[in-house]
C-alpha cells in the first residue's frame, strides 16, 4: 500500500529496517484463535486492518509517521501470516472478525480506538462500527463501500455485477487449490517490501484468505468467471 511518497530504494529499505527494529509483536486471543499484531508508539490507539492479499506490514509507512503521537497497532487478519489460520469457513464470518478486533483493543488495555481498514479490513471496520460502536473512537475506511451499498449495487447495478464477477471464482470451494500464489505479491512495486510480502503470503492460508469471500460477500446475481489466461 503506497500511502506515502516513495523514497529512493536504499532509503526505503533502511527506513523499513529501522521501523521493524522498534516494533513490538503481540498476540490477542479470540476464543482459541490467536491474532498477531504489531505495535509501536504511545498515545491514542489506532488499529489498522489490512485487506486481500496483504499483512500487517503493509501499513508500515503510515505507522512510522504516526507512532510519535499515537499507539499504532496493525493486525495480521486471521488466515494471514502470523495469526492463526482456521480451516473451517465459519471461522471467518464477520462476527468472528469483529471479535478479533475487540480482542486486540482489549489486549491493549483500551476501551476505544480509531479503526482504520482497507479492502476486507474496511469491510470489517464498517462492521466494528455497526456492531460494537462503543469501542470506536473514529472510523477510516479505504477502498470499501458500506456493506449495505455493496448489497444494493449487486442487486440492481449491472456494472457492479460485472465488476464483481471475480468473486464467484474466489468463492468456489476449491479456489484455494487453483489460485496462482505468485500473484499474492505481484502487486508490490517496492522491492524493499516485496520480499516481506512474499514471505508473509507463504506463511498465510489461501483457504483462509478466500473464506472471507465465501462467507461474507453479499449475495447477488454474479455470473461465473474463469481464471485469466
N, CA, C and O of each residue as an XYZ file, in Angstrom:
916
protein
N       0.844     -1.176      0.000
C       0.000      0.000      0.000
C       0.887      1.236      0.000
O       1.477      1.571      1.027
N       0.990      1.922     -1.142
C       1.858      3.076     -1.241
C       1.108      4.322     -0.794
O       0.625      5.094     -1.622
N       1.011      4.515      0.508
C       0.249      5.619      1.056
C       1.095      6.863      1.257
O       0.555      7.943      1.495
N       2.411      6.733      1.164
C       3.318      7.853      1.356
C       4.290      7.864      0.187
O       4.688      6.813     -0.314
N       4.665      9.057     -0.239
C       5.541      9.188     -1.402
C       6.765      8.296     -1.264
O       7.373      8.200     -0.198
N       7.113      7.640     -2.382
C       8.207      6.670     -2.353
C       9.551      7.358     -2.137
O       9.817      8.429     -2.683
N      10.378      6.724     -1.338
C      11.753      7.145     -1.144
C      12.635      6.385     -2.128
O      12.207      5.371     -2.679
N      13.868      6.860     -2.359
C      14.819      6.029     -3.114
C      14.949      4.660     -2.461
O      14.803      4.528     -1.246
N      15.223      3.643     -3.274
C      15.195      2.268     -2.808
C      16.048      2.046     -1.562
O      15.582      1.440     -0.597
N      17.284      2.527     -1.571
C      18.176      2.304     -0.428
C      17.616      2.965      0.820
O      17.672      2.391      1.908
N      17.070      4.178      0.669
C      16.498      4.882      1.811
C      15.255      4.169      2.328
O      15.050      4.073      3.538
N      14.417      3.665      1.408
C      13.217      2.943      1.809
C      13.587      1.695      2.593
O      12.988      1.411      3.631
N      14.563      0.953      2.107
C      14.972     -0.268      2.793
C      15.511      0.039      4.173
O      15.207     -0.675      5.129
N      16.303      1.086      4.292
C      16.844      1.472      5.591
C      15.724      1.899      6.540
O      15.739      1.546      7.719
N      14.754      2.657      6.026
C      13.638      3.109      6.856
C      12.785      1.934      7.308
O      12.339      1.890      8.454
N      12.560      0.981      6.410
C      11.774     -0.200      6.759
C      12.485     -1.013      7.844
O      11.852     -1.446      8.807
N      13.773     -1.220      7.693
C      14.526     -1.979      8.698
C      14.508     -1.265     10.042
O      14.379     -1.908     11.084
N      14.638      0.067     10.027
C      14.619      0.833     11.270
C      13.259      0.721     11.949
O      13.179      0.606     13.172
N      12.188      0.756     11.154
C      10.856      0.615     11.725
C      10.666     -0.771     12.326
O      10.158     -0.902     13.440
N      11.069     -1.799     11.599
C      10.929     -3.171     12.107
C      11.668     -3.353     13.434
O      11.257     -4.154     14.273
N      12.752     -2.612     13.618
C      13.555     -2.760     14.835
C      12.853     -2.214     16.071
O      13.168     -2.626     17.188
N      11.914     -1.300     15.896
C      11.244     -0.703     17.052
C       9.849     -1.279     17.299
O       9.215     -0.958     18.304
N       9.377     -2.111     16.403
C       8.027     -2.654     16.528
C       7.973     -3.758     17.585
O       8.889     -4.574     17.687
N       6.900     -3.776     18.364
C       6.617     -4.862     19.305
C       5.650     -5.841     18.640
O       4.815     -5.443     17.828
N       5.769     -7.120     18.989
C       4.856     -8.131     18.458
C       4.083     -8.760     19.611
O       4.658     -9.152     20.626
N       2.771     -8.849     19.431
C       1.893     -9.364     20.475
C       0.861    -10.313     19.858
O       0.675    -10.360     18.642
N       0.200    -11.067     20.740
C      -0.903    -11.929     20.325
C      -2.096    -11.681     21.241
O      -1.972    -11.694     22.465
N      -3.244    -11.456     20.627
C      -4.503    -11.357     21.360
C      -5.297    -12.628     21.082
O      -5.136    -13.250     20.032
N      -6.150    -13.009     22.017
C      -6.877    -14.272     21.916
C      -8.371    -14.010     21.765
O      -8.984    -13.359     22.611
N      -8.946    -14.519     20.690
C     -10.394    -14.546     20.498
C     -10.825    -16.004     20.580
O     -10.628    -16.776     19.642
N     -11.415    -16.371     21.718
C     -11.723    -17.772     21.984
C     -10.407    -18.545     21.912
O      -9.528    -18.320     22.743
N     -10.248    -19.442     20.951
C      -8.992    -20.202     20.855
C      -8.139    -19.771     19.670
O      -7.147    -20.425     19.348
N      -8.515    -18.680     19.021
C      -7.780    -18.199     17.849
C      -6.859    -17.056     18.254
O      -7.307    -16.051     18.804
N      -5.560    -17.219     17.975
C      -4.574    -16.196     18.299
C      -4.446    -15.224     17.129
O      -4.274    -15.631     15.980
N      -4.533    -13.941     17.443
C      -4.395    -12.893     16.442
C      -3.104    -12.131     16.703
O      -2.936    -11.498     17.745
N      -2.203    -12.206     15.741
C      -0.941    -11.475     15.840
C      -1.158    -10.014     15.481
O      -1.891     -9.689     14.546
N      -0.511     -9.142     16.238
C      -0.482     -7.741     15.834
C       0.863     -7.132     16.190
O       1.539     -7.561     17.125
N       1.229     -6.126     15.420
C       2.456     -5.374     15.652
C       2.074     -4.003     16.173
O       1.046     -3.450     15.780
N       2.892     -3.452     17.052
C       2.550     -2.198     17.704
C       3.795     -1.345     17.916
O       4.911     -1.852     18.028
N       3.567     -0.025     17.967
C       4.648      0.915     18.251
C       4.035      2.208     18.769
O       2.856      2.488     18.551
N       4.851      2.983     19.453
C       4.436      4.300     19.888
C       3.576      4.294     21.135
O       3.334      3.252     21.744
N       3.118      5.488     21.503
C       2.267      5.671     22.671
C       1.305      6.813     22.391
O       1.617      7.750     21.655
N       0.108      6.711     23.006
C      -0.900      7.742     22.812
C      -2.225      7.116     22.452
O      -2.424      5.924     22.687
N      -3.148      7.893     21.883
C      -4.442      7.341     21.467
C      -4.247      6.149     20.529
O      -3.343      6.143     19.694
N      -5.104      5.150     20.680
C      -4.933      3.889     19.958
C      -5.513      3.958     18.548
O      -6.674      4.320     18.352
N      -4.679      3.603     17.571
C      -5.096      3.448     16.177
C      -4.923      1.982     15.800
O      -3.847      1.414     15.987
N      -5.981      1.366     15.269
C      -5.948     -0.048     14.895
C      -6.122     -0.150     13.379
O      -7.114      0.323     12.825
N      -5.141     -0.776     12.714
C      -5.122     -0.886     11.257
C      -5.469     -2.312     10.831
O      -4.941     -3.284     11.372
N      -6.367     -2.415      9.848
C      -6.843     -3.707      9.350
C      -6.566     -3.784      7.850
O      -7.076     -2.973      7.077
N      -5.766     -4.751      7.449
C      -5.384     -4.874      6.042
C      -6.441     -5.632      5.238
O      -7.391     -6.190      5.787
N      -6.241     -5.632      3.923
C      -7.147     -6.341      3.011
C      -6.476     -7.526      2.348
O      -5.485     -8.061      2.844
N      -7.037     -7.925      1.218
C      -6.548     -9.071      0.443
C      -5.754     -8.566     -0.754
O      -6.203     -7.658     -1.453
N      -4.580     -9.142     -0.998
C      -3.775    -10.001     -0.131
C      -2.651     -9.159      0.480
O      -1.801     -8.638     -0.241
N      -2.651     -9.033      1.764
C      -1.692     -8.156      2.431
C      -1.408     -8.722      3.820
O      -1.852     -9.824      4.145
N      -0.679     -7.982      4.630
C      -0.435     -8.370      6.013
C      -0.116     -7.109      6.802
O      -0.132     -6.013      6.243
N       0.167     -7.244      8.060
C       0.276     -6.062      8.923
C       1.280     -5.044      8.424
O       1.076     -3.840      8.581
N       2.380     -5.523      7.813
C       3.473     -4.625      7.436
C       3.091     -3.694      6.288
O       3.793     -2.719      6.020
N       1.984     -3.990      5.611
C       1.526     -3.090      4.560
C       1.240     -1.680      5.053
O       1.202     -0.735      4.266
N       1.040     -1.545      6.350
C       0.760     -0.232      6.944
C       2.027      0.462      7.461
O       1.915      1.510      8.096
N       3.203     -0.070      7.219
C       4.376      0.364      7.970
C       4.681      1.845      7.815
O       5.060      2.494      8.790
N       4.527      2.399      6.615
C       4.871      3.808      6.424
C       3.930      4.726      7.205
O       4.367      5.709      7.804
N       2.643      4.400      7.193
C       1.675      5.184      7.959
C       1.972      5.067      9.453
O       1.983      6.063     10.177
N       2.212      3.833      9.902
C       2.528      3.619     11.315
C       3.773      4.381     11.734
O       3.817      4.975     12.812
N       4.786      4.360     10.872
C       6.038      5.019     11.197
C       5.843      6.530     11.341
O       6.456      7.160     12.203
N       4.999      7.098     10.506
C       4.733      8.531     10.575
C       3.946      8.917     11.819
O       4.138     10.005     12.362
N       3.067      8.041     12.272
C       2.126      8.385     13.333
C       2.564      7.936     14.723
O       1.988      8.373     15.719
N       3.568      7.077     14.805
C       3.898      6.478     16.097
C       4.446      7.476     17.117
O       4.479      7.172     18.309
N       4.871      8.644     16.680
C       5.352      9.653     17.625
C       4.209     10.213     18.471
O       4.432     10.691     19.584
N       2.993     10.154     17.945
C       1.855     10.768     18.629
C       0.757      9.781     18.998
O      -0.161     10.129     19.740
N       0.839      8.556     18.491
C      -0.232      7.582     18.694
C       0.351      6.207     19.028
O       1.514      5.920     18.746
N      -0.473      5.382     19.623
C      -0.192      3.956     19.743
C      -0.736      3.316     18.469
O      -1.950      3.215     18.291
N       0.156      2.886     17.589
C      -0.247      2.346     16.291
C      -0.159      0.825     16.334
O       0.865      0.260     16.719
N      -1.239      0.177     15.937
C      -1.367     -1.275     16.037
C      -1.907     -1.795     14.710
O      -2.915     -1.292     14.213
N      -1.249     -2.796     14.134
C      -1.704     -3.385     12.871
C      -1.820     -4.893     13.019
O      -0.878     -5.562     13.444
N      -2.983     -5.418     12.664
C      -3.234     -6.857     12.772
C      -2.734     -7.595     11.542
O      -2.712     -7.046     10.441
N      -2.332     -8.851     11.739
C      -2.454     -9.865     10.701
C      -3.863    -10.425     10.853
O      -4.158    -11.089     11.846
N      -4.728    -10.169      9.890
C      -6.083    -10.696      9.981
C      -6.020    -12.224     10.034
O      -5.086    -12.826      9.506
N      -7.009    -12.846     10.667
C      -6.973    -14.309     10.767
C      -6.873    -14.923      9.376
O      -7.482    -14.444      8.419
N      -6.093    -15.989      9.288
C      -5.804    -16.607      7.998
C      -4.498    -16.131      7.390
O      -3.957    -16.762      6.482
N      -3.994    -15.009      7.896
C      -2.821    -14.375      7.304
C      -1.595    -14.456      8.199
O      -1.684    -14.279      9.414
N      -0.461    -14.722      7.588
C       0.870    -14.537      8.143
C       1.024    -15.185      9.521
O       1.032    -16.413      9.611
N       1.144    -14.410     10.586
C       1.461    -14.948     11.910
C       0.225    -15.176     12.779
O       0.342    -15.686     13.893
N      -0.940    -14.812     12.292
C      -2.173    -15.111     13.029
C      -2.607    -16.548     12.744
O      -2.183    -17.157     11.762
N      -3.459    -17.074     13.621
C      -3.970    -18.432     13.399
C      -4.798    -18.499     12.124
O      -5.321    -17.491     11.649
N      -4.905    -19.702     11.583
C      -5.500    -19.901     10.265
C      -6.495    -21.061     10.296
O      -6.227    -22.120      9.729
N      -7.638    -20.867     10.952
C      -8.628    -21.952     10.995
C      -9.008    -22.393      9.588
O      -9.034    -21.581      8.663
N      -9.302    -23.671      9.431
C      -9.650    -24.196      8.113
C     -11.131    -24.047      7.795
O     -11.499    -23.861      6.635
N     -11.985    -24.127      8.815
C     -13.427    -24.137      8.553
C     -13.927    -22.753      8.137
O     -13.472    -21.734      8.655
N     -14.856    -22.736      7.205
C     -15.363    -21.476      6.668
C     -15.982    -20.598      7.743
O     -15.766    -19.386      7.755
N     -16.745    -21.193      8.639
C     -17.487    -20.387      9.605
C     -16.585    -19.657     10.593
O     -17.043    -18.768     11.312
N     -15.313    -20.022     10.635
C     -14.370    -19.282     11.473
C     -14.091    -17.893     10.904
O     -13.475    -17.069     11.580
N     -14.534    -17.616      9.670
C     -14.248    -16.350      9.010
C     -15.487    -15.470      8.850
O     -15.454    -14.499      8.094
N     -16.557    -15.784      9.534
C     -17.722    -14.905      9.492
C     -17.343    -13.544     10.050
O     -16.438    -13.429     10.876
N     -18.039    -12.521      9.595
C     -17.670    -11.172     10.013
C     -17.827    -10.988     11.514
O     -17.129    -10.165     12.107
N     -18.712    -11.724     12.129
C     -18.855    -11.605     13.586
C     -17.578    -12.040     14.295
O     -17.192    -11.433     15.294
N     -16.912    -13.087     13.792
C     -15.640    -13.513     14.377
C     -14.534    -12.504     14.093
O     -13.684    -12.256     14.948
N     -14.541    -11.926     12.906
C     -13.530    -10.929     12.553
C     -13.671     -9.681     13.423
O     -12.673     -9.076     13.815
N     -14.903     -9.302     13.719
C     -15.134     -8.179     14.630
C     -14.602     -8.515     16.024
O     -13.996     -7.665     16.678
N     -14.821     -9.731     16.474
C     -14.314    -10.137     17.785
C     -12.789    -10.123     17.835
O     -12.202     -9.856     18.884
N     -12.148    -10.411     16.699
C     -10.683    -10.312     16.650
C     -10.234     -8.894     16.965
O      -9.294     -8.686     17.732
N     -10.911     -7.922     16.369
C     -10.566     -6.521     16.612
C     -10.821     -6.165     18.077
O      -9.999     -5.509     18.716
N     -11.949     -6.599     18.593
C     -12.239     -6.368     20.012
C     -11.151     -6.960     20.902
O     -10.742     -6.344     21.886
N     -10.691     -8.145     20.553
C      -9.668     -8.810     21.364
C      -8.375     -8.008     21.383
O      -7.711     -7.920     22.416
N      -8.017     -7.424     20.247
C      -6.791     -6.629     20.181
C      -6.938     -5.348     20.996
O      -6.032     -4.980     21.744
N      -8.071     -4.670     20.854
C      -8.297     -3.444     21.637
C      -8.242     -3.765     23.125
O      -7.641     -3.027     23.905
N      -8.862     -4.852     23.509
C      -8.863     -5.271     24.922
C      -7.448     -5.623     25.381
O      -7.047     -5.265     26.489
N      -6.693     -6.321     24.532
C      -5.332     -6.703     24.878
C      -4.444     -5.481     25.081
O      -3.494     -5.516     25.863
N      -4.757     -4.410     24.377
C      -4.021     -3.159     24.538
C      -4.455     -2.385     25.778
O      -3.888     -1.335     26.079
N      -5.445     -2.886     26.493
C      -5.914     -2.217     27.694
C      -6.702     -0.961     27.422
O      -6.785     -0.080     28.278
N      -7.284     -0.865     26.238
C      -8.020      0.333     25.840
C      -9.522      0.055     25.813
O      -9.947     -1.088     25.644
N     -10.306      1.092     25.979
C     -11.754      0.994     25.850
C     -12.221      1.374     24.456
O     -13.231      0.865     23.971
N     -11.476      2.280     23.808
C     -11.862      2.763     22.489
C     -10.622      2.890     21.613
O      -9.502      3.012     22.109
N     -10.844      2.858     20.305
C      -9.748      3.019     19.351
C     -10.297      3.606     18.066
O     -11.479      3.460     17.754
N      -9.434      4.264     17.332
C      -9.758      4.634     15.958
C      -9.468      3.421     15.076
O      -8.381      2.848     15.146
N     -10.424      3.035     14.257
C     -10.327      1.835     13.429
C     -10.112      2.266     11.986
O     -10.906      3.024     11.428
N      -9.035      1.775     11.389
C      -8.680      2.131     10.010
C      -8.595      0.845      9.202
O      -7.797     -0.035      9.525
N      -9.407      0.722      8.156
C      -9.433     -0.511      7.384
C      -9.327     -0.278      5.890
O      -9.827      0.718      5.367
N      -8.673     -1.206      5.211
C      -8.536     -1.167      3.754
C      -9.070     -2.463      3.165
O      -8.755     -3.544      3.663
N      -9.886     -2.368      2.096
C     -10.378     -3.549      1.397
C     -11.157     -4.426      2.393
O     -12.076     -3.916      3.033
N     -10.833     -5.717      2.553
C     -11.558     -6.540      3.527
C     -11.414     -5.997      4.938
O     -12.327     -6.135      5.753
N     -10.279     -5.383      5.234
C     -10.149     -4.723      6.522
C     -11.151     -3.597      6.675
O     -11.635     -3.337      7.776
N     -11.470     -2.919      5.565
C     -12.505     -1.894      5.588
C     -13.882     -2.476      5.833
O     -14.689     -1.889      6.553
N     -14.156     -3.633      5.234
C     -15.432     -4.320      5.472
C     -15.589     -4.645      6.957
O     -16.653     -4.439      7.541
N     -14.517     -5.154      7.553
C     -14.555     -5.466      8.982
C     -14.706     -4.184      9.801
O     -15.455     -4.149     10.777
N     -13.992     -3.133      9.399
C     -14.078     -1.862     10.130
C     -15.504     -1.324     10.139
O     -15.978     -0.852     11.172
N     -16.201     -1.389      8.991
C     -17.608     -0.970      8.956
C     -18.420     -1.750      9.990
O     -19.236     -1.177     10.712
N     -18.189     -3.057     10.052
C     -18.975     -3.887     10.966
C     -18.606     -3.645     12.425
O     -19.467     -3.723     13.301
N     -17.338     -3.353     12.696
C     -16.973     -2.984     14.066
C     -17.784     -1.758     14.491
O     -18.337     -1.712     15.590
N     -17.842     -0.765     13.592
C     -18.577      0.461     13.913
C     -20.067      0.209     14.090
O     -20.708      0.846     14.926
N     -20.625     -0.716     13.311
C     -22.055     -1.005     13.412
C     -22.385     -1.917     14.585
O     -23.404     -1.739     15.253
N     -21.510     -2.901     14.835
C     -21.842     -3.959     15.798
C     -21.363     -3.658     17.212
O     -22.021     -4.037     18.181
N     -20.225     -2.982     17.339
C     -19.701     -2.639     18.673
C     -19.262     -1.171     18.683
O     -18.086     -0.884     18.904
N     -20.187     -0.248     18.447
C     -19.809      1.164     18.329
C     -19.146      1.728     19.580
O     -18.440      2.733     19.505
N     -19.362      1.098     20.721
C     -18.800      1.628     21.966
C     -17.278      1.632     21.960
O     -16.666      2.398     22.705
N     -16.650      0.788     21.132
C     -15.179      0.749     21.135
C     -14.576      1.630     20.051
O     -13.352      1.709     19.938
N     -15.414      2.302     19.243
C     -14.921      3.055     18.090
C     -14.859      4.546     18.411
O     -15.883      5.199     18.611
N     -13.647      5.064     18.455
C     -13.442      6.500     18.626
C     -13.693      7.235     17.320
O     -14.352      8.275     17.294
N     -13.157      6.680     16.229
C     -13.373      7.218     14.895
C     -13.140      6.098     13.890
O     -12.585      5.051     14.222
N     -13.572      6.335     12.661
C     -13.546      5.282     11.645
C     -12.989      5.843     10.342
O     -13.405      6.904      9.879
N     -12.027      5.102      9.753
C     -11.478      5.447      8.440
C     -11.532      4.182      7.587
O     -10.992      3.144      7.970
N     -12.191      4.276      6.425
C     -12.322      3.115      5.541
C     -11.816      3.487      4.158
O     -12.217      4.504      3.591
N     -10.928      2.651      3.618
C     -10.323      2.868      2.310
C     -10.729      1.749      1.369
O     -10.639      0.571      1.715
N     -11.174      2.120      0.182
C     -11.420      1.150     -0.890
C     -12.440      0.085     -0.496
O     -12.289     -1.078     -0.871
N     -13.467      0.461      0.247
C     -14.534     -0.489      0.590
C     -15.804      0.289      0.923
O     -15.890      0.904      1.985
N     -16.797      0.267      0.022
C     -18.064      0.924      0.328
C     -18.748      0.258      1.521
O     -18.390     -0.849      1.922
N     -19.721      0.942      2.067
C     -20.510      0.364      3.150
C     -21.135     -0.945      2.678
O     -21.583     -1.024      1.534
N     -21.179     -1.973      3.523
C     -21.759     -3.261      3.109
C     -23.174     -3.156      2.561
O     -23.532     -3.901      1.649
N     -23.970     -2.267      3.085
C     -25.325     -2.109      2.556
C     -25.294     -1.570      1.128
O     -26.107     -1.963      0.291
N     -24.346     -0.661      0.853
C     -24.211     -0.125     -0.501
C     -23.768     -1.214     -1.471
O     -24.237     -1.260     -2.608
N     -22.868     -2.090     -1.028
C     -22.439     -3.196     -1.881
C     -23.634     -4.085     -2.222
O     -23.838     -4.442     -3.382
N     -24.417     -4.437     -1.213
C     -25.588     -5.292     -1.441
C     -26.558     -4.635     -2.405
O     -27.089     -5.293     -3.300
N     -26.792     -3.347     -2.229
C     -27.721     -2.630     -3.107
C     -27.244     -2.659     -4.548
O     -28.024     -2.936     -5.460
N     -25.954     -2.370     -4.759
C     -25.435     -2.307     -6.122
C     -25.375     -3.686     -6.765
O     -25.614     -3.814     -7.966
N     -25.059     -4.717     -5.990
C     -25.054     -6.067     -6.550
C     -26.454     -6.492     -6.979
O     -26.610     -7.255     -7.932
N     -27.459     -6.004     -6.284
C     -28.837     -6.372     -6.610
C     -29.382     -5.599     -7.791
O     -30.306     -6.072     -8.452
N     -28.828     -4.395     -8.086
C     -29.507     -3.522     -9.043
C     -28.629     -2.918    -10.121
O     -29.148     -2.341    -11.077
N     -27.327     -3.031     -9.999
C     -26.427     -2.313    -10.901
C     -25.652     -3.302    -11.767
O     -24.741     -3.961    -11.265
N     -25.985     -3.425    -13.055
C     -25.276     -4.382    -13.917
C     -23.773     -4.133    -13.995
O     -22.995     -5.082    -14.103
N     -23.356     -2.871    -13.943
C     -21.918     -2.590    -14.000
C     -21.201     -3.155    -12.787
O     -20.106     -3.703    -12.914
N     -21.815     -3.025    -11.596
C     -21.205     -3.582    -10.396
C     -21.232     -5.106    -10.419
O     -20.286     -5.753     -9.970
N     -22.309     -5.675    -10.939
C     -22.383     -7.123    -11.063
C     -21.248     -7.643    -11.931
O     -20.622     -8.652    -11.607
N     -20.985     -6.953    -13.037
C     -19.900     -7.373    -13.918
C     -18.545     -7.204    -13.246
O     -17.685     -8.078    -13.345
N     -18.355     -6.070    -12.556
C     -17.077     -5.811    -11.895
C     -16.792     -6.812    -10.788
O     -15.634     -7.038    -10.437
N     -17.847     -7.418    -10.233
C     -17.687     -8.342     -9.117
C     -17.731     -9.810     -9.539
O     -17.819    -10.694     -8.686
N     -17.671    -10.078    -10.841
C     -17.740    -11.462    -11.306
C     -16.625    -12.326    -10.720
O     -16.820    -13.519    -10.490
N     -15.460    -11.731    -10.480
C     -14.327    -12.496     -9.947
C     -14.652    -13.140     -8.598
O     -14.049    -14.150     -8.235
N     -15.599    -12.563     -7.855
C     -15.939    -13.093     -6.533
C     -16.505    -14.507     -6.658
O     -16.286    -15.341     -5.779
N     -17.225    -14.780     -7.732
C     -17.744    -16.124     -7.955
C     -16.604    -17.132     -8.019
O     -16.701    -18.234     -7.478
N     -15.534    -16.743     -8.681
C     -14.365    -17.608     -8.794
C     -13.674    -17.775     -7.446
O     -13.337    -18.891     -7.050
N     -13.464    -16.665     -6.742
C     -12.804    -16.715     -5.443
C     -13.606    -17.537     -4.438
O     -13.032    -18.159     -3.544
N     -14.929    -17.539     -4.582
C     -15.798    -18.196     -3.611
C     -15.946    -19.693     -3.833
O     -16.521    -20.388     -2.995
N     -15.442    -20.194     -4.937
C     -15.574    -21.629     -5.220
C     -14.893    -22.437     -4.113
O     -13.825    -22.043     -3.645
N     -15.476    -23.546     -3.687
C     -14.896    -24.328     -2.584
C     -13.467    -24.795     -2.821
O     -12.726    -25.026     -1.864
N     -13.067    -24.937     -4.090
C     -11.719    -25.407     -4.402
C     -10.807    -24.296     -4.930
O      -9.732    -24.580     -5.457
N     -11.221    -23.054     -4.796
C     -10.445    -21.958     -5.384
C      -9.043    -21.864     -4.809
O      -8.118    -21.452     -5.509
N      -8.869    -22.240     -3.543
C      -7.538    -22.133     -2.935
C      -6.552    -23.128     -3.533
O      -5.341    -22.964     -3.383
N      -7.058    -24.157     -4.211
C      -6.186    -25.130     -4.850
C      -5.748    -24.680     -6.242
O      -4.808    -25.233     -6.813
N      -6.439    -23.665     -6.788
C      -6.161    -23.203     -8.135
C      -5.553    -21.807     -8.193
O      -4.959    -21.431     -9.204
N      -5.697    -21.041     -7.121
C      -5.268    -19.647     -7.160
C      -3.756    -19.576     -7.369
O      -3.013    -20.268     -6.672
N      -3.285    -18.765     -8.304
C      -1.830    -18.639     -8.540
C      -1.166    -17.882     -7.384
O      -1.258    -16.657     -7.308
N      -0.511    -18.602     -6.502
C       0.040    -17.989     -5.288
C       1.028    -16.874     -5.598
O       1.166    -15.935     -4.814
N       1.721    -16.966     -6.740
C       2.705    -15.941     -7.056
C       2.067    -14.560     -7.236
O       2.751    -13.541     -7.145
N       0.773    -14.531     -7.487
C       0.098    -13.239     -7.661
C      -0.081    -12.489     -6.346
O      -0.369    -11.292     -6.355
N       0.082    -13.160     -5.237
C      -0.173    -12.538     -3.948
C       0.842    -11.461     -3.601
O       0.588    -10.625     -2.734
N       1.987    -11.476     -4.270
C       2.979    -10.418     -4.070
C       3.247     -9.630     -5.347
O       4.053     -8.700     -5.344
N       2.578     -9.996     -6.438
C       2.874     -9.368     -7.727
C       2.467     -7.898     -7.773
O       2.994     -7.139     -8.586
N       1.544     -7.492     -6.917
C       1.079     -6.104     -6.922
C       2.071     -5.146     -6.272
O       1.915     -3.930     -6.393
N       3.090     -5.668     -5.583
C       4.037     -4.831     -4.844
C       5.134     -4.340     -5.784
O       5.805     -5.140     -6.435
N       5.313     -3.027     -5.850
C       6.353     -2.437     -6.692
C       7.636     -2.131     -5.923
O       8.702     -1.985     -6.521
N       7.534     -2.037     -4.616
C       8.662     -1.665     -3.764
C       9.473     -2.913     -3.435
O       9.012     -3.783     -2.695
N      10.678     -2.999     -3.983
C      11.498     -4.194     -3.778
C      11.831     -4.404     -2.313
O      11.988     -5.540     -1.867
N      11.939     -3.308     -1.556
C      12.261     -3.439     -0.134
C      11.139     -4.116      0.635
O      11.385     -4.783      1.641
N       9.917     -3.948      0.170
C       8.761     -4.551      0.838
C       8.380     -5.901      0.234
O       7.802     -6.747      0.916
N       8.703     -6.104     -1.048
C       8.205     -7.289     -1.737
C       8.675     -8.594     -1.110
O       7.910     -9.555     -1.033
N       9.931     -8.636     -0.660
C      10.435     -9.854     -0.016
C       9.618    -10.187      1.222
O       9.284    -11.348      1.457
N       9.293     -9.157      2.024
C       8.475     -9.381      3.214
C       7.079     -9.856      2.831
O       6.510    -10.735      3.477
N       6.536     -9.262      1.772
C       5.200     -9.667      1.330
C       5.187    -11.125      0.878
O       4.274    -11.876      1.219
N       6.194    -11.520      0.114
C       6.263    -12.901     -0.351
C       6.329    -13.875      0.823
O       5.649    -14.901      0.825
N       7.152    -13.548      1.819
C       7.270    -14.425      2.981
C       5.957    -14.484      3.752
O       5.542    -15.559      4.184
N       5.306    -13.348      3.927
C       4.031    -13.324      4.648
C       2.976    -14.151      3.923
O       2.180    -14.839      4.561
N       2.964    -14.087      2.592
C       1.983    -14.856      1.838
C       2.288    -16.351      1.898
O       1.368    -17.169      1.890
N       3.568    -16.715      1.959
C       3.921    -18.121      2.139
C       3.479    -18.616      3.511
O       3.129    -19.784      3.677
N       3.498    -17.716      4.490
C       3.054    -18.073      5.839
C       1.531    -18.165      5.955
O       1.010    -18.716      6.924
N       0.834    -17.631      4.977
C      -0.618    -17.471      5.073
C      -1.361    -18.664      4.476
O      -0.786    -19.495      3.772
N      -2.640    -18.719      4.778
C      -3.514    -19.782      4.270
C      -4.370    -19.245      3.135
O      -5.214    -18.375      3.350
N      -4.156    -19.761      1.924
C      -5.013    -19.354      0.811
C      -6.468    -19.709      1.085
O      -7.374    -18.942      0.757
N      -6.687    -20.866      1.684
C      -8.046    -21.268      2.033
C      -8.666    -20.243      2.982
O      -9.817    -19.844      2.804
N      -7.902    -19.819      3.993
C      -8.404    -18.828      4.926
C      -8.699    -17.502      4.248
O      -9.749    -16.904      4.484
N      -7.780    -17.034      3.404
C      -7.995    -15.773      2.696
C      -9.284    -15.793      1.884
O     -10.058    -14.836      1.911
N      -9.507    -16.877      1.171
C     -10.664    -16.952      0.288
C     -11.947    -17.241      1.044
O     -13.036    -17.026      0.511
N     -11.842    -17.722      2.268
C     -13.035    -17.885      3.098
C     -13.712    -16.551      3.379
O     -14.923    -16.511      3.597
N     -12.951    -15.453      3.378
C     -13.579    -14.135      3.536
C     -14.653    -13.935      2.468
O     -15.742    -13.439      2.755
N     -14.335    -14.325      1.236
C     -15.289    -14.185      0.135
C     -16.427    -15.193      0.257
O     -17.583    -14.872     -0.020
N     -16.098    -16.396      0.668
C     -17.108    -17.458      0.700
C     -18.232    -17.186      1.690
O     -19.387    -17.524      1.431
N     -17.897    -16.578      2.820
C     -18.913    -16.451      3.872
C     -19.387    -15.024      4.113
O     -20.376    -14.835      4.823
N     -18.725    -14.011      3.554
C     -19.083    -12.635      3.885
C     -19.564    -11.787      2.718
O     -20.231    -10.774      2.929
N     -19.237    -12.182      1.488
C     -19.623    -11.329      0.362
C     -21.144    -11.325      0.222
O     -21.765    -12.388      0.245
N     -21.756    -10.137      0.077
C     -23.218    -10.083     -0.034
C     -23.723    -10.880     -1.234
O     -23.107    -10.882     -2.300
N     -24.844    -11.550     -1.040
C     -25.434    -12.334     -2.121
C     -25.842    -11.405     -3.253
O     -26.305    -10.289     -3.017
N     -25.669    -11.870     -4.469
C     -26.049    -11.067     -5.625
C     -25.988    -11.902     -6.886
O     -25.466    -13.016     -6.860
N     -26.504    -11.391     -7.980
C     -26.555    -12.155     -9.240
C     -25.218    -12.129     -9.957
O     -25.071    -11.452    -10.975
N     -24.226    -12.873     -9.426
C     -22.904    -12.906    -10.033
C     -22.835    -13.988    -11.099
O     -23.294    -15.111    -10.888
N     -22.264    -13.646    -12.239
C     -22.074    -14.631    -13.298
C     -20.784    -15.408    -13.040
O     -19.902    -14.948    -12.315
N     -20.689    -16.582    -13.640
C     -19.495    -17.386    -13.497
C     -18.296    -16.703    -14.151
O     -18.444    -15.961    -15.122
N     -17.121    -16.960    -13.612
C     -15.898    -16.374    -14.156
C     -14.858    -17.467    -14.337
O     -15.010    -18.576    -13.825
N     -13.796    -17.140    -15.075
C     -12.694    -18.068    -15.299
C     -11.395    -17.386    -14.889
O     -11.287    -16.160    -14.908
N     -10.399    -18.216    -14.514
C      -9.074    -17.651    -14.248
C      -8.569    -17.003    -15.526
O      -8.687    -17.597    -16.598
N      -8.002    -15.788    -15.441
C      -7.410    -15.159    -16.643
C      -6.294    -16.031    -17.192
O      -5.574    -16.696    -16.447
N      -6.168    -16.011    -18.495
C      -5.098    -16.771    -19.147
C      -3.754    -16.118    -18.849
O      -2.718    -16.602    -19.305
